[in-house]
Amino acid sequence: MHRLMEGLRLLEALPDATLVVSGGSRRADEAPVAQGYAAAAQVARIRERDPQGEIVRVG
């Protein structure tokens, strides 16, 4: 979570930047961690600054 918060801080400081979140799961029946990170970023109002949906999920 600390990495995500630092990423959000940097995104605020560098508004032209793109937030990339990553993280998989150990089990096929579990959602990748990246989905949780992306959801947390959206809750933190990143969607308002990212109307094009450029939050990238890799996982």
N, C-alpha and C positions, 0 to 999 in steps of 0.2 A: 504494500500500500504506500510505503514511503516513496518508492520510485514513481508511482502514479502521481502522487501529490507534487513531486518535483517536476514531472513532465507538465502538469497543469500550470505550475508557477512559470516555467519557461515559456509555455505557450502564451501566457498572459504578457510576458515581457517581449516576446517575439511574435507579434500577431500574424506575420506571414508564414510562420512555421506550420508544419503538419504534425499532428499527434499520431504516433504509431504505437499501438499496444500489441503485446504478444504474450503468448503463454498457452500451452496445451494442457491436456489432462492425461493422467496415467491410465485411465480406463475409457473404453470406447463408449460406455453408457453415461459418462459425465460430460457436462458442457466444458469447453475449454476455458481456462482462466481469462483469456483475452476477452471473452464475451462479458464477463463480470467487470473487467477494467473499462471496457467501452461503455457499458451501462452506467458505471460510476462517473465517467467523464461527462456523459450526457446529463446526468442528474446535477452535476456541478456547473450546469448552464453552458457547456461547451457547444451544444447544439445551436444556441443563439448566435454564437460567433462562427459557427460552421454550417451555414444554411445549405451548402452543397453536399453535406454528408461525407466530408473528407476524412472522418476518423477511420483509420485503416486498422482492421483486425487481422492479425496473423496468428494462426494457432492451430 
